[in-house]
Amino acid sequence: MIRDIIIIGAGPAGLTAGIYTRSRKMSTLILDAASAGGQLISLYPDKGIHNYPGFAEIQAKKLSERLMAHAESMGCEILESFRAMRIEQGEECFIVRGEKEEFRSRSVIVAIGMGLFKPRKLGVPGEECLHRRGVDYVLPEKDSLVDKHVVMIGGGNSALEMAIIADSVADTTLVHRRDCFRADESVVEALDRSGVRRFLETNIVSINGDEKVESVTLDCGGELVELPADYVIINIGTTPDLEDLKEWGLELDADGLLCVDSDMKTSRPGVFGCGDVVIYPGKYRQIVTACGEAATAANSAYKFVKKPYWA
Ligand SMILES: Cc1cc2nc3c(=O)[nH]c(=O)nc-3n(C[C@H](O)[C@H](O)[C@H](O)COP(=O)(O)OP(=O)(O)OC[C@H]3O[C@@H](n4cnc5c(N)ncnc54)[C@H](O)[C@@H]3O)c2cc1C
């Protein structure tokens, strides 16, 4: 069976691309190495999103559920736990190979976000050995935080927003190495209104405990401070893991990101890209831009496959 299109990645970009290809009645298969929803599900399910048009605020998990339900209602087939390893050239089709299975299509959209990304590590004593025993890179379920001591590390939107969420049930401290936050002003204002304690210009010296996290040692401008902690949540960004992409015969930039033109065409005819994975001048990594690029990629794929008279 040869489908019109295979979309690799079921984050906001991939799901939106599917909505658009199905509105053109292209047979569409969306593959995801993990779960549909992308970073919204895997990195920040509880975070509120305040900049997706039409919703003054929507929880990331809810937005991803809506995107997925919309894609399914349009008739997209969505297959989770399928990691695309290769995009090979078949006879008048592409063959997308996974570890055990393969699928064929006339066109492909690459929407793999930052790939199978890994959280960035702090690299301090205690981090590795206490991982999942109090040290984590995503906020645990809110119920498990009730009346605990939570130390959040980071200065971006995600760290601040997760600290605010934790603060609603736990004694929460935010630690950041700089003297001001990278987060949006509106998020900093929300932090100001919360009860989150802060340590700025502060580094983590060690995370301490035997069986589980018991405390953290901070270096506050030369003065060492030990704080009690049940959870240490490290939220200092992610390291993209785009190794798979190197095998797909596509032009990448020096950082390993996928080069596209304004039609979201890659260097390989019939293969398009959208979302966090693509790079072009002025690229801005947001959900709404991923969705916009997805609409363009889907339209370009439609023109490539169906060759309408107007294209
Ligand atoms: C902590 C944090 C908070 C954020 N907050 C906001 C916000 O408030 N507002 C906003 O607009 N943006 C926000 N962003 C950015 C936003 O999440 C991304 O821009 C968006 O998720 C990009 O969507 P995407 O579909 O391109 O990629 P992703 O969401 O990363 O989805 C890509 C999907 O591809 C899959 N995949 C990867 N490799 C393969 C493979 N080989 N085979 C098959 N599947 C594969 C992955 O499993 C993943 O599901 C935030 C990002 C972070 C990290």
The ligand as a Tripos MOL2 file, in Angstrom:
@<TRIPOS>MOLECULE
LIG
   53    58     1     0     0
SMALL
NO_CHARGES

@<TRIPOS>ATOM
      1 C1          9.5440   23.6680   28.5190 C.3       1 LIG1
      2 C2          8.9840   24.2270   27.2470 C.ar      1 LIG1
      3 C3          7.9070   25.0860   27.2780 C.ar      1 LIG1
      4 C4          7.3740   25.6100   26.0870 C.ar      1 LIG1
      5 N1          6.3230   26.4770   26.1560 N.ar      1 LIG1
      6 C5          5.7730   26.9430   25.0160 C.ar      1 LIG1
      7 C6          4.6560   27.8340   25.0540 C.ar      1 LIG1
      8 O1          4.1590   28.2050   26.1330 O.2       1 LIG1
      9 N2          4.1580   28.2810   23.8630 N.ar      1 LIG1
     10 C7          4.6780   27.9090   22.6560 C.ar      1 LIG1
     11 O2          4.1770   28.3260   21.6120 O.2       1 LIG1
     12 N3          5.7510   27.0650   22.5900 N.ar      1 LIG1
     13 C8          6.2940   26.5720   23.7380 C.ar      1 LIG1
     14 N4          7.3670   25.7190   23.6740 N.ar      1 LIG1
     15 C9          7.8890   25.3260   22.3280 C.3       1 LIG1
     16 C10         6.9820   24.2570   21.6880 C.3       1 LIG1
     17 O3          6.7680   23.1720   22.5850 O.3       1 LIG1
     18 C11         7.6320   23.7310   20.4120 C.3       1 LIG1
     19 O4          7.9150   24.8150   19.5580 O.3       1 LIG1
     20 C12         6.6750   22.7390   19.7160 C.3       1 LIG1
     21 O5          6.4340   21.6120   20.5260 O.3       1 LIG1
     22 C13         7.2760   22.2980   18.3710 C.3       1 LIG1
     23 O6          6.4110   21.3380   17.8190 O.3       1 LIG1
     24 P1          6.9690   20.1950   16.8320 P.3       1 LIG1
     25 O7          5.7690   19.4070   16.4130 O.co2     1 LIG1
     26 O8          7.8470   20.7960   15.8280 O.co2     1 LIG1
     27 O9          7.9370   19.3030   17.7400 O.3       1 LIG1
     28 P2          7.6760   18.3730   19.0130 P.3       1 LIG1
     29 O10         6.6190   18.9210   19.8850 O.co2     1 LIG1
     30 O11         9.0200   18.1530   19.6030 O.co2     1 LIG1
     31 O12         7.1510   16.9940   18.3930 O.3       1 LIG1
     32 C14         8.0100   16.1890   17.6280 C.3       1 LIG1
     33 C15         7.5790   14.7350   17.7280 C.3       1 LIG1
     34 O13         8.4190   13.9650   16.8540 O.3       1 LIG1
     35 C16         8.6940   12.7160   17.4570 C.3       1 LIG1
     36 N5          9.9320   12.1520   16.8810 N.ar      1 LIG1
     37 C17        11.2120   12.5660   17.0590 C.ar      1 LIG1
     38 N6         12.0700   11.7740   16.3590 N.ar      1 LIG1
     39 C18        11.2900   10.8470   15.7230 C.ar      1 LIG1
     40 C19        11.5870    9.7600   14.8380 C.ar      1 LIG1
     41 N7         12.8280    9.4390   14.4670 N.pl3     1 LIG1
     42 N8         10.5380    9.0080   14.3970 N.ar      1 LIG1
     43 C20         9.2530    9.2800   14.7600 C.ar      1 LIG1
     44 N9          8.9420   10.3110   15.5970 N.ar      1 LIG1
     45 C21         9.9340   11.0840   16.0540 C.ar      1 LIG1
     46 C22         8.8260   13.0590   18.9380 C.3       1 LIG1
     47 O14         8.5660   11.8920   19.7220 O.3       1 LIG1
     48 C23         7.7660   14.1490   19.1200 C.3       1 LIG1
     49 O15         6.5170   13.5990   19.5680 O.3       1 LIG1
     50 C24         7.9260   25.2200   24.8340 C.ar      1 LIG1
     51 C25         9.0090   24.3420   24.8080 C.ar      1 LIG1
     52 C26         9.5460   23.8480   25.9820 C.ar      1 LIG1
     53 C27        10.7130   22.9000   25.9380 C.3       1 LIG1
@<TRIPOS>BOND
     1     1     2 1
     2     2     3 ar
     3     2    52 ar
     4     3     4 ar
     5     4     5 ar
     6     4    50 ar
     7     5     6 ar
     8     6     7 ar
     9     6    13 1
    10     7     8 2
    11     7     9 ar
    12     9    10 ar
    13    10    11 2
    14    10    12 ar
    15    12    13 ar
    16    13    14 ar
    17    14    15 1
    18    14    50 ar
    19    15    16 1
    20    16    17 1
    21    16    18 1
    22    18    19 1
    23    18    20 1
    24    20    21 1
    25    20    22 1
    26    22    23 1
    27    23    24 1
    28    24    25 2
    29    24    26 1
    30    24    27 1
    31    27    28 1
    32    28    29 2
    33    28    30 1
    34    28    31 1
    35    31    32 1
    36    32    33 1
    37    33    34 1
    38    33    48 1
    39    34    35 1
    40    35    36 1
    41    35    46 1
    42    36    37 ar
    43    36    45 ar
    44    37    38 ar
    45    38    39 ar
    46    39    40 ar
    47    39    45 ar
    48    40    41 1
    49    40    42 ar
    50    42    43 ar
    51    43    44 ar
    52    44    45 ar
    53    46    47 1
    54    46    48 1
    55    48    49 1
    56    50    51 ar
    57    51    52 ar
    58    52    53 1
@<TRIPOS>SUBSTRUCTURE
     1 LIG1         1 GROUP 0 **** ****
